[in-house]
């Protein structure tokens, strides 16, 4: 009986895993205009700056535990100029290049891009990541100043920053541990949330969506023009949703459910 029971038991376990929603999800997703996405698992992390090891700004504190209950896809790269032109028909960027990140796009412009992409693919999956989703994915399991550690001298291996020559083609530097490129530097990235300076002092620890209203939208990740300090995983910045600058672009999130 044992010789029969054990294989059947193992088959049952394998089948359960195969049909589990977690294991049924594809690890990557490529859409109709060639945008590549990486599956980001659900989980918990410490969001914000650690004052024991970083020179924290007031709006990065206090550090608190955040739980994201749903897996999601996040762009492997920042959205490129070629991808923008494929949807919008023209290129607003100052520093031209097909594989350069699109820049000089406002938060409002990005919403138009998302709407057209969703309509093209007959879906509602595409969106900007929340601020919490962005930091969780950028950290890739780390709790250090950068996804790779605390030593800013290593940042040049992962980021274009502190330069005067504009952004560079996406994906030239090293990726973080979850396979995302340019989460530090190159261009700042719009996220979904309204900005509130003291949001971390009174906020939901489960799937935070940001304040319900505001004057500015959050931007994350630092850029080619800014210092290493601005490229830290916890660094927060903001801009008016109608503002366009050459150091600011975005990367898209994509819901797992179609």
Protein Blocks (a to p, Z undefined) as FASTA:
>chain_A
ZZmmmmmmmmmmmmmmmmpmklmpcfbdcdfkopacddddeddddedjdfklpccdfklp
ccdddddfbdcdddfbdcdfklmmmmnopafbfbgcfkbccehiafklmmmmmmmmmmmn
opakbccddfklmmmmmnnopabfblnbjblklmmmmocehiaebpadehkaccdfkopa
hkgghiacddfbdcdfklmmoccfehpebjfbdjbdcdehiafkbcfklmpmklccdddf
kbccfkbccdddddfbZZ
